[in-house]
Amino acid sequence: MRGYLLDTNIVVYWFDVKRPQHERVVRHIQELPEATPLMISAITLGEIEFGLQVSKVSTPEQEASQEGIPGLYRYQFAHGA
């Protein structure tokens, strides 16, 4: 099976619109063929959940990321954030 295993930085860039890399990552993901599997490891999931929990500032972007975390448990998820 072919696809992409996304590391923590790529997932953060994808969800955090304030990061300078955000547009580039979103554009790349949107250009992938529709059925391309996008996956994360358990370590990446843990790092993201931990980062969201210890963050002292709650922004609408962080709340949206927290709501999106359950979707990351799925093996494959839709393109375009």
VENVEN-V623315 format. One record per pair of residues at least 24 apart in sequence whose ideal C-beta (glycine too) atoms are under 6 Angstrom apart, sorted by the first residue. I is the first residue (numbers start at 1). J is the second residue. D is the distance in whole Angstrom. If there is no record, write none. Layout:
I_J_D + I_J_D
This chain:
3_36_6 + 3_37_3 + 3_39_6 + 4_38_5 + 5_39_5 + 6_40_5 + 8_44_5 + 8_47_5 + 14_81_5 + 15_65_4 + 17_61_6 + 26_81_6 + 29_79_5 + 30_79_6 + 30_80_5 + 37_76_5 + 40_72_6 + 45_72_6
